[in-house]
Amino acid sequence: MKFTGNARRQSGEPTEHDAGSFPHGSERVELERALAAFRDSARAAADRPEHFWERQRLSIRDRLNSTRRSRDLETTWIWASATAFVILVLTLLVPRGETEVPDIAAGQDQELLVAIERSLNREVPKALEPASILTEELDVAASKSLKK
Amino acid sequence: MLETSLAQTALAGREEAAGLNPDNFDAIVRQNQRRIFRVLLLCLRDADAADTLTQECFLRAFKTRARFRGECSLQTWLVRIAVNLAQDHAKSRRRLFWSRLVRDENILTRGHHDPHPSPEGALLVSEAVNAIWSMVEDLSHQQRSVFVLRYAEEMALEEISAVLDLKLGSVKSHLSRALATLRRRLQGEIL
């Protein structure tokens, strides 16, 4: 378990940085041995069969695609909502075309004027017309009896 | 010399950053997933959580790839994301995870190719490894991260400093304290 130069540094074995905490002599050898054994056991503990890594990659890919799909859906929803909102605002803001309502009002006014005109031209108010007819008939009957 | 090295690292980082796109993402995952999983497993001691967070690490890297400017290597950046995820995870479920610590000696020591053929030697190494695992369990998250990155991942101190966003002096200090604790444990148990 002898290490030199960069190989020693890269291997995680004690360097001058660790020197303050590293013992010398046999204790150092024991510590180095224990750390090397720890490193090996750590790697062994994380060792998995190839199908584990393959499944993990598939899972990452699936989650990535799922994230992308949901992001696309989200984008679509945002655009759809924004478009609907703009259409609504435009519908409310843009002035509508001419309507027929004023014409109807004008027609009603015209009819009223005609009715007033007719009323003014009458000799007898419309409400008194029956009485007027009765009076005329009485007059006619009276004149006939006088002639006789 | 140092400036040249830093410039080369930055250049390599920028090239990697430029290459971090959907087309080669699968290759990046394939290249780094073992290390990321190992770091997470060592930090959390929970295989399921390590698996989930490994996936999360790559997803986060992909989502935030625009922020990666190539100041460090892609691998360092990924390990940094993994350590941060482990830290967040540990904060919420620290006790639960550590209570599930696997104490099976076979798992903890199976990877060690014992240079000592004698049963005594094997026993000593096995005890030492268990003492280290036990010590790692008791370390603070920061110290554990430093220790694991240094002695399990064999990362250089400067790289650990970049991963954990710590000053080099702090990394040395954490490492020194962890080693001192380890020495005391080993002296008490086997040395």
Interface residues (C-beta under 8 A of the other chain):
Chain A: M1 R9 Q10 S11 G12 T15 H17 D18 G20 S21 F22 P23 E27 E30 L31 R33 A34 L35 A36 A37 F38 R39 D40 S41 A42 R43 A44 A45 A46 D47 R48 W53 Q56 R57 S59 I60 R61 R63 L64 T67
Chain B: F25 D26 V29 R30 Q33 R34 F37 R38 L41 L42 A50 D51 T54 Q55 F58 L59 F62 K63 V102 I107 L108 T109 R110 G111 H112 H113 D114 P115 V125 S126 A128 V129 A131 I132 W133 V148 R150 Y151 A152 E153 E154 M155 A156 L157 K172 L175 S176 R177 L179 A180 L182 R183 L186 Q187 I190 L191
